[in-house]
Structure formats: structure tokens, C-alpha cells
Amino acid sequence: MCELVNIGEPEKKIKTPTYKNSNKLIQDVYDGKISPFVLPADLFEFTFYALSTLVAETFGLPSDFKKGTFGFKRSTQMKNNLSVFSGSKTFQEVLELSSNVLVDGEVLPFNEFKKIGLGIDNQYNKHWLETEQQAAFRQSESVANWKDIKEDEETFPYLKYITVGDDRVRHDHSEVDGVIKRVDDPFWNTWFPPNDWNCRCIVEQLETATVTKGTFPKNDSPVFGTNVGKNGLIFPKKHPYYNVPKEFKKEQKINFGFKTPTDEQIKNFL
């Protein structure tokens, strides 16, 4: 017997919200009211809610589960991870904006700075956010799939990696096509789908099987090279947002002073 685990459609139509305070942010950075040392709470909240509401809809929030259960642990980890991610993203955008106020030691005229600032804001809060929302959706869906697999592990102790098999399949994914490992094998620490943007791979649950011998390279995707079902990290430590200058490491450890919103606050945005 076997069961196919549906990892879901490669992309879901997600409505990306609009950050309404772009002009104010740009003006405040130019005036020195906002800086890498004084970050805007509204930008943090904008990013956090845009991502956390997707996780709430796809998997659930900690308050939706009984304490101590798989669901409670993973939803708590995902929520905390999105808070840290949103804090680091807020820092990176403000840092980039601030670094463009001066050119060759001279303050840019505001109109010139605003053009640059709007471009940076559009990159962070539209294009990248759209991609990040897809990741939040796909990864939280992956947690739900892993939860089902673990619940069925006694009956289906093996998983088989399956690609679509067409010419769009990534080479490294085709290299592990057909690999069979036990559910608890370390192979699934980095190869449980999705394994990259728009990955269409799935796994098949097997009741009986012969394990594929040998070892395989780890999936090194900075976002998807992990099993979020095991660690709850939608955006792992390899993500470039987490790479902050040394003088800000202390602030980063306390998430730049941002507090994680409550489940009730998240539900208000659903």
C-alpha cells in the first residue's frame, strides 16, 4: 500500500497588501527620525501580518492547538521565526534607505533621494514580499504534510521522493528522484518538499519498501534546504536578511526591540 502526499500547487494566488506609509518612511529616514538605530514599528507589523496570516490560514496558530502537541510546537516556532524575520527585514530596508541619503559625502536633494527610496521600498514591500508570502504558504503547508506523515509513520514508515519528470525539473531534484528512505532518515532534513521556489516534487508514503543505499548531497537552498516540519523555520538562518553588521548583532538578538504580536492580533487581520 502507499499514499501520495500532495505538496500543493507550486503557486497560490495571494493578495499582497500595500504598505501605505512609504512616503512617510522615506521622509523620516531623510530627516533622521528613522535610522538603523530607530526602526519603524509599523513596517515590522506590516511584514509580520502579511506572512503570519498565511500561516494561520494554512496551518494554524498556537492557540488553535493543545499545548505540548506537534501543532502547538510548530505553530509557535513558525510564529516566532516570522517575527525574527520581519525584524531583520525591517532593519535591512532602513539600512539600505539610510545608506542612500549621502552620496560622496553630500546629502542628496530630497527629490532625488525619494526616487531611490521608492525603488527600494517597492523592492522590499512588493516584489520580495510577494515571494516571501509564497514561501510562508508553501512552508506552512509542508508542516501540515509532515504532521500527517508522522501520524501515519507506524503504517507507512517509508517515503519515496518523486519529481514530475519533465524538462523543467531541476537537475539536483532529478538526482534524488525515486530515492526511498525511512521517515526518520536524515535525508528528509533537507529534501522534504518543497525544495526550492515553485518546486513541484512530492513524496509517496510506503508501507513496505527497500531503502535506497548511499548518501546524497544536502539541499543547499537558503530557504527550502530544511524540513520546516521538524524545526518550524520558514526562513532559516541562511537567509540574507539575517546578515547584519557586527555593531547591530546585540540589537538583533532582541529582535531590534520588536515584540511578537499575539494570536488575537493576528486573527484580527484574517
N, C-alpha and C positions, 0 to 999 in steps of 0.2 A: 504493500500500500504506500501511497505517497500523497502529499498535498503541496500545491504551489502557493507560495507566499506572494501575494500581489503587492509590489512595492509602490504601485500607484502610477498615475500619469506623470511623464517627465516634467511637465509644467502645468501649473494650475493658474487659472485666471484670477489674479489677486489685485484688488484695488489698492493702489499705493496712495497714502494720504499726502497732502500738500503741507509743507512746513510754511506757516503763514507769517513767521517773524523774520524772514530772510533779510529784508531791508533794514530792520532794526538791529539785527545781529551784525550786519556789515557796518552800519553806522557806529555801533557800540565798540566794535573792535578798532575801528579807525580812531575813535575818541579815547581809547584806552580804558573804557569801562568794562570791557570783556577782554580777557587775555588767558593764556595757558594757566595762569595762577588764579583767575577768577572766571569760572566756566558757567555758561547759561543752563540753569535747571530745565528750562522749557525745551531746549534742544535734546537734552538727555531723555526727558519724558516722551518727547515725540518719537524718538527712535525706539525706546523700550516698548511703548504701547503698540507701535506698528508691527513689532515682532512677537511680543508676548501674547497678543490677542490671537494670532495664528496658532500658536502652540496650545492655547486654551481651547480653541475650537477643534483642533486636530487630536490632541491627546488629553488635555485637562489640566487643571490647576491643583496644587497641593490640597486645597480644601475639598476637592472632589473625591479624594481617596482617604481611606483609613490610614492613620499614622503607622509607620513601620512597614507598609506594603510596598511592593515594587513600584506601583503607580505613584505613591506619595514621594518615595525617594527620587525617582527620575523626574517627576514634575518639579520638585523642589530644586534639583540640580539644574534643570533647564532654565528655570526662572532666575536663579542666581547667576547662571552663565550669561544670560541675556542682559542682566543688569550690569555686569562687569564689561561685557562687550559694548553696551551703549555708552558707558562711561568713557571707555577708551576711544570710541569713535568720536564722541563729542570733543574730547581733548585733541584728537588728531585734526579735526576740521578747524578748530580755533587756532591751533598751532600753525596750520598752513595759511589761514587767513592773516594771522598776525605777521607771519614772515614776509608777506607781500606789501605791508604798509610802507616799508623803506626799500628804495632801490638805489644802490650805490651810495648809501648813507643819507639820502634825501627822501623826505616824505612825499609820496605820490599825491598829486591833486586828487581830491575825493572822487571825482567823476571817473578817473582812470582806475582808481582802486575798486570802485563799485563794480565796474565791468569785470574785473578779475574776480572779485568776491562772488558775484552772481554765478560765474562759471564754476567756481569751487563749490558753492552751495548746491548747484544743480547736479554736480557730480556725486556729492555725498548723499544728498537728500532726495534724489530722484533715481538716477541710474544705478548707483551702488545699492541704494535701499531696495529697489526692485529685485535685484539679485539676492540680497540678504533675506528678503521675505520668502523667496523661493526656497532658500536653504533652510529657513526656520520651519517652513511647511514640510519639506521633504524629510528633514531630520526628525521632527516630532512624529511624523508618520512611521519612520523607521523604528522609533522607540516602541510604538504600538505593535508593530510587526514582531519585534524581538520579544515583547511581553507575551504574545501569543505563542511564539516558538518555545519559550521557556516553560510555559504552562503545558505544552504538548510534548516536552522533551522525553518523558518516560515512554510514550508511544512512538514518537518519531525522533530518535536520538541522532540522526544524521541530517546534514544539509548538503545539497548539491548546488554549485554555482552555475547559473545559466545566462548566457548572453542572447540577444536577439538573433545574432548570427548573420547580419547583413554587413555591407561595406562601410557602415557608419560606426561600427563597434570599435572602440579604442583598442590599440594594439595590446596594452598591458591588461585590459579586461579579457581580450580573447585568449591571452596566455593562461588565464585561470578558468576558462570556460570548461565546464564538466568536472571540476575538482570537487571531490567529496570528502568532507571532514565531519567529525562529530561536532555537535552543537557547542561543546565546551572546549574545542580546539582553539589555540591562539590565532589560527588563520583568520578567524572571524573578528579578531580585534581591529583589523584594518580593512577587511574585504566584505563586510556585510553591507549590501546595497542600501542606498545609492552610494556610488564610489567616485562620483565627480558630477559636475553640472550636467543636467539633462541625461544622467545615466539611466538606461532602460533595463539593466540587468535585474534578475530576480533570483531567489533561491527556492529550491524544491525540498520539502521535508520528506525524509525517507524512513521507513520502518526498519528495513534491513538494507545493508549496502556494504561494499568493500571500500575501505578508506583509500584515497589516493596517496601513494607514498611520495616522499620527498618534501622539500621545503620550497617556499615561494617567496619572492621579494615582497616586502610590505608595500601597501598602497601609500604613496607619499603625498597625496593630495592634502594641502594645508587645511582644508575644511572637512573633506569627506574621508580622509585617511584615518578613520576612527570608527568605533562602534558606539554610537551615542546611546544605544540601548543598554550598554554596560556602564558608561560613565556620565551620561547626561550632558555632554559638552557639545552643544550645537556648533559653537565656534571655538575650536581647540586653541591651545597656546601658540600654535604656529601661525595664527592669523596675524598679518602685518600691523593691524591696529594696536596690538599689544606691545609693539616695539617702540618704547618711548625713551627719550633721552635720560641719561643717568640721574640728572638733577630732579627728575619728576618721579623716580621709582617709589619714593616714600609716599607721595600722593596717590600713586597708582595702587598701592597696597590697601588703601582705604577707599578705593574706587572714586578717587578725586572728590570725596565728600558727599557723593550722591547716595541717597537711601533707596533701597529697593521698594517699589510700590507694593501695596497689599493685594491680595487676591480680589477683594471687593473693588478696589480701584481699577484693576484690570477688567473685571466684569462690567464695569460701567462703560467701558469702551467697546464692548462686544455689540 
